[in-house]
Amino acid sequence: MADTAQICSQCGWSFDMEALKKNTCKKCQSVILVCSVAYLEKFEKPAIQKYITQYSQTLKSDPHNHDALLAIGICYLKLGLYEISEKFFDKIIDLHPISPSGYYYRAICIFKGNRPRVASLPLTRKAEQLIKTSIELEPGNGCYSIVLAAIKHDYYASNGMKMPDPTPDVLIADAKSKHLDKLEIKQMISLLKIQA
């Protein structure tokens, strides 16, 4: 994210190349580039708002900046502002159609903070298709399969419906051989209000 201000949005410290490579501010240990909801786990609204301000500045000078669009969308998603966040994810899908993150996070926005089991079938199928697109674009990321399994189980099993293929068991078994970010999965399950 070369166009982003080279100072920490949380403490104002100037970055050096080592901090940029590690994606962590040396002074306050905050993440520099938000590229997952897992990075925002410990942040409250005022800290997330600082990230939004920083990424908004980047988007003023480069409205197509993928990293800034993704980061600001994730920040709004974490704040529960689904309608705002989905605009950023839609823009990623339009401008950067090979980016799996846009599809993945856009799928979560569909439920607007509610459990999948209370959504309509068309909305659930739309979310499934978005996550399947993420899986096709980045097959090595097991988080997508786990979240899709959770959505399918919560919707179909909780509503007593026939489970379409691939089943959650198949998705989870497949995900075990891939990269899994357990904190990301935990955060996404929390956003979906699914109880383990």
C-alpha positions in Angstrom: 0.0 0.0 0.0 2.6 2.5 -1.2 0.2 5.5 -1.3 -0.9 5.1 2.4 0.6 7.6 4.8 3.7 6.1 6.3 2.7 6.7 9.9 0.7 4.5 12.3 -2.9 5.4 12.4 -3.0 4.4 16.1 0.0 6.2 17.6 1.5 8.4 14.8 4.9 6.6 14.7 6.7 6.7 11.4 7.2 3.4 9.7 10.5 1.9 8.5 10.8 -0.9 5.9 11.1 -3.5 8.6 7.8 -2.5 10.2 6.1 -2.5 6.8 7.4 -6.0 6.0 6.1 -7.2 9.4 2.8 -5.2 9.0 3.2 -4.1 12.6 4.0 -0.7 14.2 7.2 -1.0 16.3 5.9 1.4 18.9 2.3 0.4 19.7 2.3 -3.1 18.0 -0.8 -2.2 16.0 -1.3 -3.7 12.6 -0.4 -1.4 9.7 -2.6 -2.8 6.9 -5.9 -4.3 8.0 -6.5 -7.3 5.6 -8.6 -9.5 7.9 -11.1 -9.1 10.7 -8.7 -11.0 12.9 -6.5 -7.9 13.0 -9.2 -5.9 14.6 -10.0 -8.4 17.4 -8.7 -6.2 20.2 -9.7 -2.8 18.8 -12.6 -0.8 20.1 -14.6 1.7 17.9 -12.3 4.7 18.4 -9.2 2.8 17.2 -11.1 1.3 14.2 -12.3 4.8 13.4 -8.6 5.9 13.2 -8.0 3.2 10.5 -11.1 4.3 8.6 -9.7 7.9 8.6 -6.3 6.7 7.3 -7.8 4.6 4.5 -10.3 7.3 3.5 -7.3 9.6 2.9 -5.7 6.9 0.7 -9.0 6.5 -1.3 -9.2 10.2 -1.9 -5.9 10.1 -3.8 -6.4 6.6 -5.3 -10.1 5.5 -5.3 -9.2 2.1 -6.8 -6.6 1.1 -4.2 -7.4 -2.5 -3.4 -5.8 -2.6 0.0 -7.5 0.6 1.2 -10.9 -0.6 -0.1 -10.5 -3.9 1.6 -9.3 -2.4 4.9 -12.0 0.2 5.2 -14.6 -2.4 4.2 -13.4 -4.7 7.0 -13.4 -1.9 9.5 -17.0 -1.1 8.7 -17.9 -4.8 8.8 -16.3 -5.1 12.3 -18.3 -2.1 13.4 -21.5 -3.7 12.2 -22.1 -1.2 9.5 -23.0 -3.8 6.9 -24.6 -1.5 4.3 -21.5 0.7 4.2 -19.0 -2.2 4.2 -20.8 -4.0 1.4 -20.3 -0.9 -0.9 -16.6 -1.3 -0.4 -16.6 -5.0 -1.1 -18.8 -4.5 -4.1 -16.3 -2.0 -5.4 -13.5 -4.5 -4.9 -15.5 -7.1 -6.8 -16.0 -4.7 -9.7 -12.5 -3.3 -9.8 -10.5 -6.3 -8.7 -12.6 -9.4 -9.7 -9.7 -11.8 -9.0 -9.5 -10.8 -5.3 -11.1 -13.5 -3.2 -11.4 -11.3 -0.1 -14.0 -9.1 -1.7 -16.4 -12.0 -2.3 -15.7 -13.6 1.1 -16.5 -10.5 3.1 -19.4 -9.5 0.9 -21.0 -12.8 1.7 -20.9 -12.0 5.4 -22.5 -8.6 4.8 -25.5 -10.4 3.3 -26.6 -11.6 6.7 -26.4 -8.0 8.2 -25.4 -9.3 11.7 -28.1 -12.0 11.9 -27.6 -15.7 12.0 -27.8 -17.4 8.6 -30.7 -19.6 9.8 -33.1 -16.6 9.8 -32.1 -15.4 6.3 -34.1 -16.3 3.2 -33.0 -19.1 1.0 -32.1 -16.8 -1.9 -29.8 -14.7 0.3 -28.2 -17.8 1.8 -27.6 -19.2 -1.7 -26.1 -15.8 -2.8 -23.7 -15.9 0.2 -22.8 -19.5 -0.6 -22.0 -18.6 -4.2 -19.8 -15.6 -3.1 -17.8 -17.8 -0.8 -17.5 -20.6 -3.4 -16.0 -17.9 -5.7 -13.5 -17.1 -3.0 -12.6 -20.8 -2.8 -12.1 -21.0 -6.5 -9.9 -17.9 -6.5 -7.8 -18.9 -3.5 -8.1 -22.7 -3.1 -5.4 -22.9 -0.4 -7.3 -20.8 2.1 -9.3 -23.2 4.4 -11.0 -20.3 6.2 -13.4 -19.9 3.3 -14.5 -23.6 3.5 -14.9 -23.5 7.3 -17.1 -20.3 7.1 -19.1 -21.8 4.3 -19.6 -25.0 6.3 -20.8 -23.0 9.3 -23.2 -21.0 7.2 -24.6 -24.1 5.5 -25.0 -26.0 8.8 -26.6 -23.0 10.5 -29.1 -22.5 7.7 -30.0 -25.9 6.4 -29.6 -28.1 9.5 -31.2 -25.5 11.9 -34.2 -25.2 9.5 -34.5 -29.0 9.1 -33.7 -28.8 5.3 -31.9 -31.2 3.1 -28.2 -30.3 3.0 -26.9 -29.5 -0.5 -23.4 -30.7 -1.5 -20.7 -30.1 -0.5 -21.8 -30.9 3.1 -20.2 -29.1 6.1 -18.3 -32.3 6.9 -16.8 -32.5 3.5 -15.9 -28.7 3.6 -14.3 -29.1 7.0 -12.3 -32.2 6.0 -11.1 -30.3 2.9 -10.1 -27.3 4.9 -7.9 -29.2 7.3 -5.3 -29.6 4.6 -5.2 -25.9 3.9 -4.1 -22.7 5.6 -6.4 -22.0 8.6 -6.3 -18.7 10.5 -8.2 -19.8 13.6 -8.6 -16.2 14.8 -10.1 -15.2 11.5 -12.5 -18.1 11.7 -13.5 -17.2 15.2 -14.1 -13.6 14.3 -16.2 -14.5 11.2 -18.3 -17.0 13.3 -18.9 -14.2 15.8 -20.0 -11.8 13.1 -22.4 -14.4 11.9 -23.8 -14.8 15.4 -23.3 -18.6 15.2 -22.8 -20.3 18.5 -20.3 -23.2 18.6 
